[in-house]
Amino acid sequence: MKHGKKYNEAAKLVDRATLYEPEEAIALVKKTATAKFDETIEVHIRTGCDGRHAEQQIRGAVVLPNGTGKTVKVLVFAKGDKLNEAEAAGADYVGGEELIPKIQNDGWLDFDVVVATPDMMGVVGRLGKVLGPKGLMPNPKAGTVTMDVTKAVADIKAGKIEYRLDKTNIVHVPVGKASFTEEALKENFNALMDAIVKARPSALKGQYLRSITLTSTMGPGVKVNVAKF
């Protein structure tokens, strides 16, 4: 894969053989984020889990203390008083059954997170084929199937992110933007790592965290020392 001049210059600053402490890694990732836009800083965590076994799945959510730097659009499926509650909490879209054809037939997907009250999951379930592959299906583990729509919307707007294993047993999550201070990124990174460490499946034998890499959207990966986790 050929990289541009900027990437190659940035890559020279990173020693690929070194496992950096989180503070150093964050400073380096900020330094190597040289694109013209505000790059997203991501963490990629390779685990020793085997996601094919249900008891080794990792899935949950964590509120990043400094948010993600991204404006998140929230859609809430609810009925009755919960519709007004969701609106008051700042949901971008609220509704029920009438939204199904709009999503299914018109391909409307102008939202980043879907929250649903438990009594609406029968309706939302019909959208499984559309929302599932995009990772938008509400899930109790992620706190997106709940009667407390006020808290769900507030948390998401405040910077709540979901984490889960992909097919290769890696977790990919954003922890902020390149414009964030090192301190803010560090706080977000620590909050994420605390949640991931706590989410270790009890069925897992052997090493849990194999490698942690920090990277910006266009920059090189910086390896983090996993020993302290």
C-alpha positions in Angstrom: 0.0 0.0 0.0 1.5 3.4 -1.0 1.3 6.2 1.4 1.4 10.0 0.8 4.3 12.2 1.7 2.6 13.5 4.9 2.0 10.0 6.2 5.6 8.9 5.5 6.9 12.0 7.3 4.6 11.2 10.3 5.6 7.5 10.2 9.2 8.5 10.7 8.3 9.8 14.2 7.0 6.4 15.3 9.3 3.6 16.2 7.3 0.5 15.1 9.3 -1.8 17.5 8.5 0.3 20.6 5.6 -0.3 22.9 4.8 3.2 24.2 3.3 4.2 27.5 -0.3 5.6 27.0 0.8 9.2 27.6 3.6 9.0 25.0 1.4 7.2 22.5 -1.3 9.9 22.8 1.3 12.7 22.3 2.7 10.9 19.3 -0.7 10.3 17.7 -1.6 14.0 18.1 1.7 15.0 16.6 1.2 12.7 13.6 -2.4 13.8 12.9 -1.5 16.3 10.2 -4.5 16.2 7.9 -6.4 19.3 7.0 -9.5 18.2 9.0 -9.9 17.3 12.7 -8.9 13.7 12.6 -10.6 11.1 14.9 -8.3 9.3 17.4 -9.1 5.6 17.5 -8.1 2.7 19.7 -7.8 -0.8 18.3 -7.6 -3.5 20.9 -6.7 -7.0 19.8 -8.0 -9.5 22.3 -7.4 -13.2 23.1 -11.1 -13.8 23.0 -12.8 -16.1 20.5 -16.0 -14.3 19.6 -17.5 -17.5 18.1 -18.2 -18.6 21.7 -21.0 -16.6 23.3 -19.3 -16.7 26.7 -16.2 -15.0 25.2 -18.1 -12.1 23.6 -17.4 -8.6 24.8 -20.0 -5.9 24.3 -20.9 -2.9 26.3 -20.8 0.9 26.5 -18.9 3.5 28.3 -19.4 7.3 28.6 -16.1 9.1 27.7 -15.6 11.9 30.2 -14.7 14.4 27.4 -17.1 13.1 24.7 -16.1 12.0 21.2 -16.0 15.4 19.6 -18.7 14.3 17.2 -22.3 15.4 17.1 -24.4 12.3 17.5 -27.9 12.0 16.1 -30.2 9.9 18.2 -33.4 8.1 17.0 -35.7 6.9 19.8 -38.5 4.4 19.2 -41.1 4.8 21.9 -44.8 5.4 22.6 -47.0 7.4 24.9 -45.3 9.6 27.5 -41.9 8.2 26.5 -42.1 10.1 23.2 -42.3 13.4 25.0 -39.6 12.3 27.4 -37.2 11.4 24.6 -37.9 14.7 22.9 -37.3 16.7 26.1 -34.0 14.8 26.6 -32.8 16.0 23.2 -33.4 13.1 20.9 -33.1 14.2 17.2 -35.9 11.9 16.0 -38.7 10.1 18.0 -41.5 7.9 16.7 -42.9 4.5 16.5 -44.3 2.1 13.8 -44.7 5.0 11.3 -40.9 5.2 10.9 -40.5 1.6 9.8 -41.4 2.1 6.1 -39.2 5.3 6.0 -36.2 3.3 7.1 -37.1 0.0 5.2 -38.3 1.4 1.9 -36.9 4.9 1.7 -33.4 3.9 3.0 -33.6 6.7 5.6 -30.6 6.3 7.9 -29.8 9.9 9.0 -29.0 8.9 12.6 -26.0 7.4 14.5 -27.6 5.6 17.4 -31.0 4.0 17.9 -32.7 3.7 21.3 -35.9 1.8 22.0 -38.1 1.1 24.9 -38.5 -2.6 25.5 -42.2 -2.5 24.5 -41.1 -1.3 21.0 -38.5 -4.0 20.3 -41.2 -6.1 18.5 -41.5 -3.2 16.0 -37.8 -2.4 15.8 -37.0 -6.1 15.3 -38.6 -5.9 11.8 -35.7 -3.6 10.9 -33.0 -6.2 11.9 -31.8 -6.7 8.3 -31.3 -3.0 7.8 -30.0 -1.9 11.2 -28.1 -5.1 12.2 -25.3 -5.0 9.6 -24.8 -1.3 10.3 -24.4 -1.9 14.1 -27.5 0.2 14.8 -29.7 -2.4 16.4 -30.7 -1.4 20.0 -29.2 -3.7 22.6 -29.8 -4.0 26.4 -26.0 -4.6 27.0 -25.2 -1.3 25.3 -28.0 0.5 27.3 -30.0 1.3 24.2 -33.0 -0.9 25.1 -34.4 0.9 28.2 -37.4 2.5 29.7 -35.1 5.3 31.0 -34.9 7.1 27.6 -33.9 10.4 29.3 -30.6 8.9 30.7 -30.0 6.9 27.5 -30.2 10.0 25.3 -28.2 12.2 27.8 -25.4 9.6 28.0 -25.2 9.2 24.2 -25.1 13.0 23.7 -22.4 13.3 26.4 -20.1 10.9 24.6 -21.2 7.4 25.3 -19.6 4.9 22.9 -20.3 1.2 22.3 -17.6 -1.4 22.1 -17.8 -4.9 20.8 -15.6 -7.6 19.2 -15.5 -7.6 15.4 -15.1 -10.9 13.5 -11.3 -10.9 14.1 -11.8 -10.4 17.8 -10.6 -6.8 17.7 -12.4 -3.9 19.4 -12.3 -0.6 17.4 -13.4 2.6 19.2 -13.0 6.4 18.9 -11.7 8.2 21.9 -11.8 11.8 20.7 -10.4 14.2 18.1 -6.9 15.3 17.3 -7.9 18.8 18.5 -8.5 17.5 22.0 -5.8 18.2 24.6 -3.5 15.3 25.6 -5.1 15.4 29.0 -8.7 15.0 27.6 -7.6 12.1 25.3 -5.8 10.4 28.2 -9.0 10.6 30.4 -11.1 9.2 27.6 -8.5 6.4 26.9 -8.4 5.5 30.6 -12.2 5.4 30.9 -12.3 3.1 27.9 -9.6 0.8 29.1 -11.2 0.5 32.6 -14.4 -0.6 30.9 -12.6 -3.1 28.6 -10.6 -4.6 31.5 -13.8 -5.1 33.6 -15.5 -6.7 30.6 -13.0 -9.6 30.5 -15.0 -12.8 30.0 -14.6 -15.1 32.9 -14.5 -18.1 30.5 -11.3 -16.8 28.8 -8.1 -18.6 29.6 -4.8 -17.1 28.7 -3.9 -13.6 27.7 -6.9 -11.2 27.4 -5.3 -8.1 25.8 -2.9 -9.0 23.0 -2.1 -5.5 21.6 -3.4 -2.0 21.8 -2.8 0.5 18.9 -3.7 4.2 18.9 -4.1 5.9 15.5 -5.6 9.0 13.9 -7.8 8.8 10.8 -4.9 9.4 8.4 -1.9 8.8 10.6 0.3 5.7 11.4 -0.5 3.3 14.2 1.3 3.7 17.6 1.6 0.6 19.7 0.7 0.9 23.4 2.3 -1.1 26.2 -0.4 -3.6 27.4 1.6 -4.6 30.5 -0.1 -2.2 32.8 -3.6 -3.4 31.8 
